[in-house]
Amino acid sequence: MNPLQKRAEALGLHGLLANWDQVIGADWLPWLLDTEESERQLRSLERRKRAAKLGAFKTMTDFDYKWPKSMDRPLIRRLLQLSFLEEHLNVVLIGPNGVGKTMIAKQLCYNALLAGHTVRFVTTSAMLNHLAATDSPSILRRRLASYTSPALLCIDEVGYLSYANEQADLLFEVVTRRYELQRPIIVTTNKTFQQWGTVFPGAACVVTLIDRLVHRCELAHIEAESYRLKEHKERRNKRKSLSSPKTQPSSNNNS
């Protein structure tokens, strides 16, 4: 097959292929293939966006790299180029509340979508409650598959709530299945790994869970004050400056 035929076959244009001898020299043929490919790529992206459940988010163009007191900026920029996906590495973003962990995670997910990957974004509580809310083994298998099948899974906000042993086991199952398939996970957390015992108190699987998560992993620590508090202060100061009366320059009358 020549390149045009291969493209038509990849698009499933069997009627066109069956009459290839009649259309091979047509001027419109490359245009048709270009249009069909572009439209299918657009529809694929829209389907994957809906399945990813990213929701609204600020892009990294709004990220102030100068704000954090401590952050591996070259690492973040490298991650945004999706190097971790190519190397099948997990990403763990660690830092206090409001420092941009979720913002970075969502940008990584969005970049992966644009690159053609399937993505799922979910908070820890939503995923674990979704998995725990069934007594049917078949339904549980399907729900587990929804978190293990995407090329990239992002689990947001580990550490904001505590969970029972059953939910810890379900998280362990997700991490283990993706570990075996070498499918990356992005995790955002406000707790160090030493503190995860307080998130899953009494769970026997926590040490092994962390071990599998960090075995092939990029760790990004962010130390900063809350961006939300920073933006609140900026808005407050702006309102004050707009509401304060402007002083008029005094005029000196010399006679």
ABEGO torsion letter per residue (X at the ends): XBAAAAAAAAAGBAAAAAAAAAAAABAAAAAAAAAAAAAAAAAAAAAAAAAAGAEBBBBAAABBAAABABBBAAAAAAAAAGAAAAAGBBBBBBEBBGAGAAAAAAAAAAAAAAAGBBBBBBBAAAAAAAAAABABAAAAAAAAAAAAABABBBBBGBGABBBBAAAAAAAAAAAAAAAAAGBBBBBBBABBAAAAAAABBGBAAAAAAAAAAAABBBBBBBBBBBAAAAAAAAAAAAAAAAABBBBBBBBBBBX
